[in-house]
Amino acid sequence: MVSRQQAETALARVLLERIRNDAYPSTTQMTMLEQVIPASLVQEYMNVLLTKVSQDQWPSIPMLARIRRVAQALPA
């Protein structure tokens, strides 16, 4: 039997890969990921988001705001 944590981690990995591979990731998928992401994947997620905005000549304000929100949820 699969535990809730295992299922959420599996979902988080699938969503993280989709977000990494999409030029303009779905806001719905990013929100879903943020609801289930385990602490062990947060740094990788932040790296994906930061890479996306650093490669975009004009990064979107919503993406920058999302990065800020995720960063604020991290321990100081």
PDB file with SEQRES, HELIX, SHEET and CRYST1 records, atoms N, CA, C and O in Angstrom:
SEQRES   1 A   76  MET VAL SER ARG GLN GLN ALA GLU THR ALA LEU ALA ARG          
SEQRES   2 A   76  VAL LEU LEU GLU ARG ILE ARG ASN ASP ALA TYR PRO SER          
SEQRES   3 A   76  THR THR GLN MET THR MET LEU GLU GLN VAL ILE PRO ALA          
SEQRES   4 A   76  SER LEU VAL GLN GLU TYR MET ASN VAL LEU LEU THR LYS          
SEQRES   5 A   76  VAL SER GLN ASP GLN TRP PRO SER ILE PRO MET LEU ALA          
SEQRES   6 A   76  ARG ILE ARG ARG VAL ALA GLN ALA LEU PRO ALA                  
HELIX    1 AA1 ARG A    4  ASN A   21  1                                  18    
HELIX    2 AA2 THR A   27  VAL A   36  1                                  10    
HELIX    3 AA3 ALA A   39  GLN A   55  1                                  17    
HELIX    4 AA4 ILE A   61  GLN A   72  1                                  12    
CRYST1    1.000    1.000    1.000  90.00  90.00  90.00 P 1           1          
ATOM      1  N   MET A   1       0.841  -1.186   0.000  1.00  0.00           N  
ATOM      2  CA  MET A   1       0.000   0.000   0.000  1.00  0.00           C  
ATOM      3  C   MET A   1       0.884   1.246   0.000  1.00  0.00           C  
ATOM      4  O   MET A   1       1.904   1.301   0.687  1.00  0.00           O  
ATOM      5  N   VAL A   2       0.481   2.225  -0.767  1.00  0.00           N  
ATOM      6  CA  VAL A   2       1.212   3.486  -0.874  1.00  0.00           C  
ATOM      7  C   VAL A   2       0.690   4.443   0.187  1.00  0.00           C  
ATOM      8  O   VAL A   2      -0.518   4.578   0.382  1.00  0.00           O  
ATOM      9  N   SER A   3       1.617   5.103   0.868  1.00  0.00           N  
ATOM     10  CA  SER A   3       1.212   6.076   1.877  1.00  0.00           C  
ATOM     11  C   SER A   3       0.876   7.411   1.202  1.00  0.00           C  
ATOM     12  O   SER A   3       1.225   7.650   0.046  1.00  0.00           O  
ATOM     13  N   ARG A   4       0.199   8.258   1.948  1.00  0.00           N  
ATOM     14  CA  ARG A   4      -0.137   9.600   1.442  1.00  0.00           C  
ATOM     15  C   ARG A   4       1.134  10.361   1.090  1.00  0.00           C  
ATOM     16  O   ARG A   4       1.201  11.027   0.057  1.00  0.00           O  
ATOM     17  N   GLN A   5       2.137  10.259   1.952  1.00  0.00           N  
ATOM     18  CA  GLN A   5       3.396  10.965   1.713  1.00  0.00           C  
ATOM     19  C   GLN A   5       4.065  10.469   0.431  1.00  0.00           C  
ATOM     20  O   GLN A   5       4.586  11.272  -0.342  1.00  0.00           O  
ATOM     21  N   GLN A   6       4.055   9.160   0.199  1.00  0.00           N  
ATOM     22  CA  GLN A   6       4.658   8.620  -1.012  1.00  0.00           C  
ATOM     23  C   GLN A   6       3.904   9.086  -2.259  1.00  0.00           C  
ATOM     24  O   GLN A   6       4.513   9.437  -3.269  1.00  0.00           O  
ATOM     25  N   ALA A   7       2.583   9.086  -2.176  1.00  0.00           N  
ATOM     26  CA  ALA A   7       1.769   9.534  -3.309  1.00  0.00           C  
ATOM     27  C   ALA A   7       2.012  11.010  -3.603  1.00  0.00           C  
ATOM     28  O   ALA A   7       2.145  11.400  -4.763  1.00  0.00           O  
ATOM     29  N   GLU A   8       2.069  11.832  -2.554  1.00  0.00           N  
ATOM     30  CA  GLU A   8       2.301  13.268  -2.746  1.00  0.00           C  
ATOM     31  C   GLU A   8       3.700  13.532  -3.291  1.00  0.00           C  
ATOM     32  O   GLU A   8       3.884  14.419  -4.124  1.00  0.00           O  
ATOM     33  N   THR A   9       4.678  12.773  -2.830  1.00  0.00           N  
ATOM     34  CA  THR A   9       6.043  12.933  -3.338  1.00  0.00           C  
ATOM     35  C   THR A   9       6.111  12.536  -4.806  1.00  0.00           C  
ATOM     36  O   THR A   9       6.764  13.211  -5.602  1.00  0.00           O  
ATOM     37  N   ALA A  10       5.442  11.443  -5.170  1.00  0.00           N  
ATOM     38  CA  ALA A  10       5.413  11.021  -6.573  1.00  0.00           C  
ATOM     39  C   ALA A  10       4.749  12.090  -7.441  1.00  0.00           C  
ATOM     40  O   ALA A  10       5.249  12.417  -8.517  1.00  0.00           O  
ATOM     41  N   LEU A  11       3.625  12.632  -6.972  1.00  0.00           N  
ATOM     42  CA  LEU A  11       2.945  13.706  -7.699  1.00  0.00           C  
ATOM     43  C   LEU A  11       3.852  14.923  -7.815  1.00  0.00           C  
ATOM     44  O   LEU A  11       3.927  15.543  -8.876  1.00  0.00           O  
ATOM     45  N   ALA A  12       4.538  15.269  -6.736  1.00  0.00           N  
ATOM     46  CA  ALA A  12       5.437  16.425  -6.744  1.00  0.00           C  
ATOM     47  C   ALA A  12       6.536  16.244  -7.781  1.00  0.00           C  
ATOM     48  O   ALA A  12       6.875  17.187  -8.496  1.00  0.00           O  
ATOM     49  N   ARG A  13       7.091  15.054  -7.869  1.00  0.00           N  
ATOM     50  CA  ARG A  13       8.157  14.803  -8.856  1.00  0.00           C  
ATOM     51  C   ARG A  13       7.642  14.939 -10.294  1.00  0.00           C  
ATOM     52  O   ARG A  13       8.322  15.505 -11.150  1.00  0.00           O  
ATOM     53  N   VAL A  14       6.440  14.416 -10.551  1.00  0.00           N  
ATOM     54  CA  VAL A  14       5.845  14.527 -11.888  1.00  0.00           C  
ATOM     55  C   VAL A  14       5.612  15.997 -12.230  1.00  0.00           C  
ATOM     56  O   VAL A  14       5.967  16.452 -13.318  1.00  0.00           O  
ATOM     57  N   LEU A  15       5.017  16.734 -11.301  1.00  0.00           N  
ATOM     58  CA  LEU A  15       4.744  18.150 -11.543  1.00  0.00           C  
ATOM     59  C   LEU A  15       6.034  18.948 -11.722  1.00  0.00           C  
ATOM     60  O   LEU A  15       6.115  19.815 -12.592  1.00  0.00           O  
ATOM     61  N   LEU A  16       7.039  18.656 -10.904  1.00  0.00           N  
ATOM     62  CA  LEU A  16       8.306  19.375 -11.001  1.00  0.00           C  
ATOM     63  C   LEU A  16       8.942  19.168 -12.374  1.00  0.00           C  
ATOM     64  O   LEU A  16       9.487  20.109 -12.951  1.00  0.00           O  
ATOM     65  N   GLU A  17       8.880  17.958 -12.896  1.00  0.00           N  
ATOM     66  CA  GLU A  17       9.437  17.699 -14.224  1.00  0.00           C  
ATOM     67  C   GLU A  17       8.650  18.422 -15.311  1.00  0.00           C  
ATOM     68  O   GLU A  17       9.240  18.945 -16.256  1.00  0.00           O  
ATOM     69  N   ARG A  18       7.330  18.456 -15.187  1.00  0.00           N  
ATOM     70  CA  ARG A  18       6.505  19.190 -16.149  1.00  0.00           C  
ATOM     71  C   ARG A  18       6.866  20.676 -16.131  1.00  0.00           C  
ATOM     72  O   ARG A  18       7.015  21.304 -17.179  1.00  0.00           O  
ATOM     73  N   ILE A  19       7.003  21.223 -14.931  1.00  0.00           N  
ATOM     74  CA  ILE A  19       7.335  22.639 -14.780  1.00  0.00           C  
ATOM     75  C   ILE A  19       8.725  22.920 -15.342  1.00  0.00           C  
ATOM     76  O   ILE A  19       8.938  23.929 -16.014  1.00  0.00           O  
ATOM     77  N   ARG A  20       9.650  22.038 -15.070  1.00  0.00           N  
ATOM     78  CA  ARG A  20      11.029  22.204 -15.573  1.00  0.00           C  
ATOM     79  C   ARG A  20      11.050  22.207 -17.107  1.00  0.00           C  
ATOM     80  O   ARG A  20      11.779  22.992 -17.712  1.00  0.00           O  
ATOM     81  N   ASN A  21      10.260  21.339 -17.733  1.00  0.00           N  
ATOM     82  CA  ASN A  21      10.321  21.149 -19.180  1.00  0.00           C  
ATOM     83  C   ASN A  21       9.434  22.089 -19.976  1.00  0.00           C  
ATOM     84  O   ASN A  21       9.625  22.225 -21.185  1.00  0.00           O  
ATOM     85  N   ASP A  22       8.472  22.740 -19.342  1.00  0.00           N  
ATOM     86  CA  ASP A  22       7.584  23.666 -20.046  1.00  0.00           C  
ATOM     87  C   ASP A  22       8.200  25.065 -20.064  1.00  0.00           C  
ATOM     88  O   ASP A  22       8.626  25.578 -19.029  1.00  0.00           O  
ATOM     89  N   ALA A  23       8.242  25.667 -21.234  1.00  0.00           N  
ATOM     90  CA  ALA A  23       8.785  27.026 -21.332  1.00  0.00           C  
ATOM     91  C   ALA A  23       7.982  27.991 -20.468  1.00  0.00           C  
ATOM     92  O   ALA A  23       8.536  28.871 -19.809  1.00  0.00           O  
ATOM     93  N   TYR A  24       6.664  27.807 -20.487  1.00  0.00           N  
ATOM     94  CA  TYR A  24       5.776  28.647 -19.682  1.00  0.00           C  
ATOM     95  C   TYR A  24       4.879  27.714 -18.875  1.00  0.00           C  
ATOM     96  O   TYR A  24       3.779  27.368 -19.306  1.00  0.00           O  
ATOM     97  N   PRO A  25       5.361  27.310 -17.697  1.00  0.00           N  
ATOM     98  CA  PRO A  25       4.625  26.304 -16.930  1.00  0.00           C  
ATOM     99  C   PRO A  25       3.254  26.789 -16.475  1.00  0.00           C  
ATOM    100  O   PRO A  25       3.009  27.981 -16.289  1.00  0.00           O  
ATOM    101  N   SER A  26       2.392  25.826 -16.311  1.00  0.00           N  
ATOM    102  CA  SER A  26       1.023  26.081 -15.870  1.00  0.00           C  
ATOM    103  C   SER A  26       1.016  26.606 -14.433  1.00  0.00           C  
ATOM    104  O   SER A  26       1.650  26.035 -13.545  1.00  0.00           O  
ATOM    105  N   THR A  27       0.296  27.692 -14.226  1.00  0.00           N  
ATOM    106  CA  THR A  27       0.171  28.209 -12.857  1.00  0.00           C  
ATOM    107  C   THR A  27      -0.582  27.219 -11.981  1.00  0.00           C  
ATOM    108  O   THR A  27      -0.308  27.110 -10.786  1.00  0.00           O  
ATOM    109  N   THR A  28      -1.527  26.501 -12.570  1.00  0.00           N  
ATOM    110  CA  THR A  28      -2.262  25.489 -11.810  1.00  0.00           C  
ATOM    111  C   THR A  28      -1.320  24.385 -11.346  1.00  0.00           C  
ATOM    112  O   THR A  28      -1.395  23.948 -10.198  1.00  0.00           O  
ATOM    113  N   GLN A  29      -0.442  23.935 -12.221  1.00  0.00           N  
ATOM    114  CA  GLN A  29       0.509  22.892 -11.843  1.00  0.00           C  
ATOM    115  C   GLN A  29       1.485  23.391 -10.774  1.00  0.00           C  
ATOM    116  O   GLN A  29       1.822  22.651  -9.850  1.00  0.00           O  
ATOM    117  N   MET A  30       1.936  24.636 -10.894  1.00  0.00           N  
ATOM    118  CA  MET A  30       2.846  25.167  -9.881  1.00  0.00           C  
ATOM    119  C   MET A  30       2.145  25.271  -8.531  1.00  0.00           C  
ATOM    120  O   MET A  30       2.740  24.957  -7.499  1.00  0.00           O  
ATOM    121  N   THR A  31       0.906  25.701  -8.527  1.00  0.00           N  
ATOM    122  CA  THR A  31       0.143  25.793  -7.278  1.00  0.00           C  
ATOM    123  C   THR A  31      -0.065  24.415  -6.673  1.00  0.00           C  
ATOM    124  O   THR A  31       0.083  24.235  -5.464  1.00  0.00           O  
ATOM    125  N   MET A  32      -0.410  23.437  -7.514  1.00  0.00           N  
ATOM    126  CA  MET A  32      -0.581  22.060  -7.023  1.00  0.00           C  
ATOM    127  C   MET A  32       0.719  21.542  -6.418  1.00  0.00           C  
ATOM    128  O   MET A  32       0.713  20.923  -5.354  1.00  0.00           O  
ATOM    129  N   LEU A  33       1.826  21.796  -7.099  1.00  0.00           N  
ATOM    130  CA  LEU A  33       3.122  21.355  -6.588  1.00  0.00           C  
ATOM    131  C   LEU A  33       3.391  21.979  -5.222  1.00  0.00           C  
ATOM    132  O   LEU A  33       3.817  21.290  -4.296  1.00  0.00           O  
ATOM    133  N   GLU A  34       3.146  23.259  -5.097  1.00  0.00           N  
ATOM    134  CA  GLU A  34       3.412  23.952  -3.837  1.00  0.00           C  
ATOM    135  C   GLU A  34       2.551  23.428  -2.698  1.00  0.00           C  
ATOM    136  O   GLU A  34       2.916  23.574  -1.532  1.00  0.00           O  
ATOM    137  N   GLN A  35       1.418  22.821  -3.019  1.00  0.00           N  
ATOM    138  CA  GLN A  35       0.546  22.259  -1.988  1.00  0.00           C  
ATOM    139  C   GLN A  35       1.037  20.909  -1.476  1.00  0.00           C  
ATOM    140  O   GLN A  35       0.700  20.513  -0.360  1.00  0.00           O  
ATOM    141  N   VAL A  36       1.832  20.196  -2.278  1.00  0.00           N  
ATOM    142  CA  VAL A  36       2.250  18.835  -1.886  1.00  0.00           C  
ATOM    143  C   VAL A  36       3.763  18.649  -1.808  1.00  0.00           C  
ATOM    144  O   VAL A  36       4.226  17.582  -1.405  1.00  0.00           O  
ATOM    145  N   ILE A  37       4.530  19.646  -2.179  1.00  0.00           N  
ATOM    146  CA  ILE A  37       5.980  19.458  -2.296  1.00  0.00           C  
ATOM    147  C   ILE A  37       6.627  19.122  -0.953  1.00  0.00           C  
ATOM    148  O   ILE A  37       6.407  19.815   0.039  1.00  0.00           O  
ATOM    149  N   PRO A  38       7.428  18.053  -0.929  1.00  0.00           N  
ATOM    150  CA  PRO A  38       8.153  17.743   0.303  1.00  0.00           C  
ATOM    151  C   PRO A  38       9.354  18.685   0.443  1.00  0.00           C  
ATOM    152  O   PRO A  38       9.855  19.221  -0.545  1.00  0.00           O  
ATOM    153  N   ALA A  39       9.793  18.871   1.657  1.00  0.00           N  
ATOM    154  CA  ALA A  39      10.917  19.784   1.925  1.00  0.00           C  
ATOM    155  C   ALA A  39      12.152  19.415   1.106  1.00  0.00           C  
ATOM    156  O   ALA A  39      12.937  20.289   0.737  1.00  0.00           O  
ATOM    157  N   SER A  40      12.323  18.144   0.827  1.00  0.00           N  
ATOM    158  CA  SER A  40      13.510  17.692   0.087  1.00  0.00           C  
ATOM    159  C   SER A  40      13.538  18.172  -1.364  1.00  0.00           C  
ATOM    160  O   SER A  40      14.593  18.135  -1.998  1.00  0.00           O  
ATOM    161  N   LEU A  41      12.397  18.623  -1.905  1.00  0.00           N  
ATOM    162  CA  LEU A  41      12.349  19.079  -3.296  1.00  0.00           C  
ATOM    163  C   LEU A  41      12.213  20.592  -3.439  1.00  0.00           C  
ATOM    164  O   LEU A  41      12.221  21.107  -4.557  1.00  0.00           O  
ATOM    165  N   VAL A  42      12.090  21.301  -2.340  1.00  0.00           N  
ATOM    166  CA  VAL A  42      11.862  22.745  -2.418  1.00  0.00           C  
ATOM    167  C   VAL A  42      13.046  23.465  -3.063  1.00  0.00           C  
ATOM    168  O   VAL A  42      12.841  24.346  -3.897  1.00  0.00           O  
ATOM    169  N   GLN A  43      14.258  23.116  -2.702  1.00  0.00           N  
ATOM    170  CA  GLN A  43      15.431  23.772  -3.282  1.00  0.00           C  
ATOM    171  C   GLN A  43      15.492  23.539  -4.790  1.00  0.00           C  
ATOM    172  O   GLN A  43      15.806  24.453  -5.553  1.00  0.00           O  
ATOM    173  N   GLU A  44      15.193  22.322  -5.211  1.00  0.00           N  
ATOM    174  CA  GLU A  44      15.189  22.018  -6.642  1.00  0.00           C  
ATOM    175  C   GLU A  44      14.120  22.838  -7.368  1.00  0.00           C  
ATOM    176  O   GLU A  44      14.358  23.352  -8.461  1.00  0.00           O  
ATOM    177  N   TYR A  45      12.957  22.955  -6.757  1.00  0.00           N  
ATOM    178  CA  TYR A  45      11.878  23.760  -7.330  1.00  0.00           C  
ATOM    179  C   TYR A  45      12.313  25.222  -7.453  1.00  0.00           C  
ATOM    180  O   TYR A  45      12.098  25.849  -8.490  1.00  0.00           O  
ATOM    181  N   MET A  46      12.915  25.755  -6.413  1.00  0.00           N  
ATOM    182  CA  MET A  46      13.388  27.144  -6.467  1.00  0.00           C  
ATOM    183  C   MET A  46      14.412  27.308  -7.584  1.00  0.00           C  
ATOM    184  O   MET A  46      14.385  28.306  -8.305  1.00  0.00           O  
ATOM    185  N   ASN A  47      15.308  26.347  -7.734  1.00  0.00           N  
ATOM    186  CA  ASN A  47      16.306  26.418  -8.807  1.00  0.00           C  
ATOM    187  C   ASN A  47      15.647  26.431 -10.179  1.00  0.00           C  
ATOM    188  O   ASN A  47      16.074  27.163 -11.071  1.00  0.00           O  
ATOM    189  N   VAL A  48      14.603  25.618 -10.347  1.00  0.00           N  
ATOM    190  CA  VAL A  48      13.874  25.584 -11.618  1.00  0.00           C  
ATOM    191  C   VAL A  48      13.255  26.954 -11.896  1.00  0.00           C  
ATOM    192  O   VAL A  48      13.393  27.491 -12.995  1.00  0.00           O  
ATOM    193  N   LEU A  49      12.582  27.508 -10.910  1.00  0.00           N  
ATOM    194  CA  LEU A  49      11.936  28.815 -11.099  1.00  0.00           C  
ATOM    195  C   LEU A  49      12.962  29.912 -11.369  1.00  0.00           C  
ATOM    196  O   LEU A  49      12.774  30.741 -12.260  1.00  0.00           O  
ATOM    197  N   LEU A  50      14.034  29.913 -10.607  1.00  0.00           N  
ATOM    198  CA  LEU A  50      15.068  30.935 -10.794  1.00  0.00           C  
ATOM    199  C   LEU A  50      15.736  30.814 -12.158  1.00  0.00           C  
ATOM    200  O   LEU A  50      16.063  31.823 -12.784  1.00  0.00           O  
ATOM    201  N   THR A  51      15.938  29.594 -12.617  1.00  0.00           N  
ATOM    202  CA  THR A  51      16.509  29.385 -13.946  1.00  0.00           C  
ATOM    203  C   THR A  51      15.578  29.948 -15.013  1.00  0.00           C  
ATOM    204  O   THR A  51      16.024  30.599 -15.958  1.00  0.00           O  
ATOM    205  N   LYS A  52      14.295  29.693 -14.855  1.00  0.00           N  
ATOM    206  CA  LYS A  52      13.323  30.193 -15.837  1.00  0.00           C  
ATOM    207  C   LYS A  52      13.343  31.720 -15.917  1.00  0.00           C  
ATOM    208  O   LYS A  52      13.375  32.277 -17.014  1.00  0.00           O  
ATOM    209  N   VAL A  53      13.324  32.397 -14.783  1.00  0.00           N  
ATOM    210  CA  VAL A  53      13.302  33.868 -14.839  1.00  0.00           C  
ATOM    211  C   VAL A  53      14.642  34.434 -15.296  1.00  0.00           C  
ATOM    212  O   VAL A  53      14.681  35.498 -15.914  1.00  0.00           O  
ATOM    213  N   SER A  54      15.734  33.742 -15.002  1.00  0.00           N  
ATOM    214  CA  SER A  54      17.034  34.252 -15.435  1.00  0.00           C  
ATOM    215  C   SER A  54      17.225  34.087 -16.941  1.00  0.00           C  
ATOM    216  O   SER A  54      18.023  34.805 -17.544  1.00  0.00           O  
ATOM    217  N   GLN A  55      16.505  33.154 -17.553  1.00  0.00           N  
ATOM    218  CA  GLN A  55      16.618  32.939 -18.990  1.00  0.00           C  
ATOM    219  C   GLN A  55      15.611  33.752 -19.788  1.00  0.00           C  
ATOM    220  O   GLN A  55      15.665  33.772 -21.017  1.00  0.00           O  
ATOM    221  N   ASP A  56      14.712  34.407 -19.115  1.00  0.00           N  
ATOM    222  CA  ASP A  56      13.663  35.183 -19.779  1.00  0.00           C  
ATOM    223  C   ASP A  56      14.052  36.663 -19.776  1.00  0.00           C  
ATOM    224  O   ASP A  56      14.335  37.236 -18.724  1.00  0.00           O  
ATOM    225  N   GLN A  57      14.061  37.264 -20.945  1.00  0.00           N  
ATOM    226  CA  GLN A  57      14.451  38.677 -21.015  1.00  0.00           C  
ATOM    227  C   GLN A  57      13.509  39.555 -20.196  1.00  0.00           C  
ATOM    228  O   GLN A  57      13.943  40.518 -19.564  1.00  0.00           O  
ATOM    229  N   TRP A  58      12.230  39.223 -20.209  1.00  0.00           N  
ATOM    230  CA  TRP A  58      11.241  39.966 -19.441  1.00  0.00           C  
ATOM    231  C   TRP A  58      10.439  38.992 -18.590  1.00  0.00           C  
ATOM    232  O   TRP A  58       9.329  38.614 -18.965  1.00  0.00           O  
ATOM    233  N   PRO A  59      10.987  38.579 -17.443  1.00  0.00           N  
ATOM    234  CA  PRO A  59      10.252  37.610 -16.615  1.00  0.00           C  
ATOM    235  C   PRO A  59       8.931  38.204 -16.131  1.00  0.00           C  
ATOM    236  O   PRO A  59       8.814  39.401 -15.870  1.00  0.00           O  
ATOM    237  N   SER A  60       7.950  37.324 -16.025  1.00  0.00           N  
ATOM    238  CA  SER A  60       6.620  37.794 -15.632  1.00  0.00           C  
ATOM    239  C   SER A  60       6.601  38.180 -14.156  1.00  0.00           C  
ATOM    240  O   SER A  60       7.276  37.573 -13.324  1.00  0.00           O  
ATOM    241  N   ILE A  61       5.824  39.186 -13.864  1.00  0.00           N  
ATOM    242  CA  ILE A  61       5.648  39.629 -12.484  1.00  0.00           C  
ATOM    243  C   ILE A  61       5.031  38.512 -11.637  1.00  0.00           C  
ATOM    244  O   ILE A  61       5.467  38.304 -10.505  1.00  0.00           O  
ATOM    245  N   PRO A  62       4.025  37.783 -12.152  1.00  0.00           N  
ATOM    246  CA  PRO A  62       3.481  36.680 -11.350  1.00  0.00           C  
ATOM    247  C   PRO A  62       4.524  35.606 -11.014  1.00  0.00           C  
ATOM    248  O   PRO A  62       4.495  35.037  -9.923  1.00  0.00           O  
ATOM    249  N   MET A  63       5.437  35.330 -11.940  1.00  0.00           N  
ATOM    250  CA  MET A  63       6.480  34.333 -11.654  1.00  0.00           C  
ATOM    251  C   MET A  63       7.439  34.868 -10.592  1.00  0.00           C  
ATOM    252  O   MET A  63       7.834  34.126  -9.692  1.00  0.00           O  
ATOM    253  N   LEU A  64       7.814  36.123 -10.681  1.00  0.00           N  
ATOM    254  CA  LEU A  64       8.688  36.719  -9.668  1.00  0.00           C  
ATOM    255  C   LEU A  64       7.996  36.726  -8.304  1.00  0.00           C  
ATOM    256  O   LEU A  64       8.628  36.451  -7.284  1.00  0.00           O  
ATOM    257  N   ALA A  65       6.709  37.037  -8.286  1.00  0.00           N  
ATOM    258  CA  ALA A  65       5.947  37.036  -7.034  1.00  0.00           C  
ATOM    259  C   ALA A  65       5.871  35.616  -6.456  1.00  0.00           C  
ATOM    260  O   ALA A  65       5.957  35.431  -5.242  1.00  0.00           O  
ATOM    261  N   ARG A  66       5.713  34.629  -7.320  1.00  0.00           N  
ATOM    262  CA  ARG A  66       5.668  33.234  -6.865  1.00  0.00           C  
ATOM    263  C   ARG A  66       7.000  32.846  -6.210  1.00  0.00           C  
ATOM    264  O   ARG A  66       7.016  32.214  -5.154  1.00  0.00           O  
ATOM    265  N   ILE A  67       8.094  33.220  -6.833  1.00  0.00           N  
ATOM    266  CA  ILE A  67       9.412  32.919  -6.265  1.00  0.00           C  
ATOM    267  C   ILE A  67       9.540  33.569  -4.896  1.00  0.00           C  
ATOM    268  O   ILE A  67      10.043  32.958  -3.953  1.00  0.00           O  
ATOM    269  N   ARG A  68       9.091  34.790  -4.795  1.00  0.00           N  
ATOM    270  CA  ARG A  68       9.143  35.501  -3.510  1.00  0.00           C  
ATOM    271  C   ARG A  68       8.320  34.777  -2.448  1.00  0.00           C  
ATOM    272  O   ARG A  68       8.771  34.624  -1.313  1.00  0.00           O  
ATOM    273  N   ARG A  69       7.112  34.330  -2.810  1.00  0.00           N  
ATOM    274  CA  ARG A  69       6.251  33.612  -1.849  1.00  0.00           C  
ATOM    275  C   ARG A  69       6.886  32.303  -1.403  1.00  0.00           C  
ATOM    276  O   ARG A  69       6.873  31.972  -0.217  1.00  0.00           O  
ATOM    277  N   VAL A  70       7.434  31.568  -2.345  1.00  0.00           N  
ATOM    278  CA  VAL A  70       8.067  30.292  -1.991  1.00  0.00           C  
ATOM    279  C   VAL A  70       9.290  30.557  -1.112  1.00  0.00           C  
ATOM    280  O   VAL A  70       9.514  29.843  -0.134  1.00  0.00           O  
ATOM    281  N   ALA A  71      10.072  31.566  -1.447  1.00  0.00           N  
ATOM    282  CA  ALA A  71      11.253  31.899  -0.643  1.00  0.00           C  
ATOM    283  C   ALA A  71      10.871  32.316   0.773  1.00  0.00           C  
ATOM    284  O   ALA A  71      11.563  31.967   1.730  1.00  0.00           O  
ATOM    285  N   GLN A  72       9.784  33.053   0.913  1.00  0.00           N  
ATOM    286  CA  GLN A  72       9.353  33.485   2.243  1.00  0.00           C  
ATOM    287  C   GLN A  72       8.930  32.311   3.116  1.00  0.00           C  
ATOM    288  O   GLN A  72       8.984  32.397   4.343  1.00  0.00           O  
ATOM    289  N   ALA A  73       8.511  31.224   2.493  1.00  0.00           N  
ATOM    290  CA  ALA A  73       8.098  30.051   3.257  1.00  0.00           C  
ATOM    291  C   ALA A  73       9.290  29.205   3.711  1.00  0.00           C  
ATOM    292  O   ALA A  73       9.135  28.293   4.522  1.00  0.00           O  
ATOM    293  N   LEU A  74      10.467  29.510   3.189  1.00  0.00           N  
ATOM    294  CA  LEU A  74      11.667  28.764   3.578  1.00  0.00           C  
ATOM    295  C   LEU A  74      12.160  29.240   4.938  1.00  0.00           C  
ATOM    296  O   LEU A  74      11.916  30.382   5.327  1.00  0.00           O  
ATOM    297  N   PRO A  75      12.858  28.357   5.664  1.00  0.00           N  
ATOM    298  CA  PRO A  75      13.432  28.804   6.934  1.00  0.00           C  
ATOM    299  C   PRO A  75      14.502  29.868   6.696  1.00  0.00           C  
ATOM    300  O   PRO A  75      15.194  29.846   5.678  1.00  0.00           O  
ATOM    301  N   ALA A  76      14.627  30.780   7.622  1.00  0.00           N  
ATOM    302  CA  ALA A  76      15.598  31.880   7.494  1.00  0.00           C  
ATOM    303  C   ALA A  76      17.028  31.403   7.591  1.00  0.00           C  
ATOM    304  O   ALA A  76      17.954  32.209   7.501  1.00  0.00           O  
TER     305      ALA A  76                                                      
END                                                                             
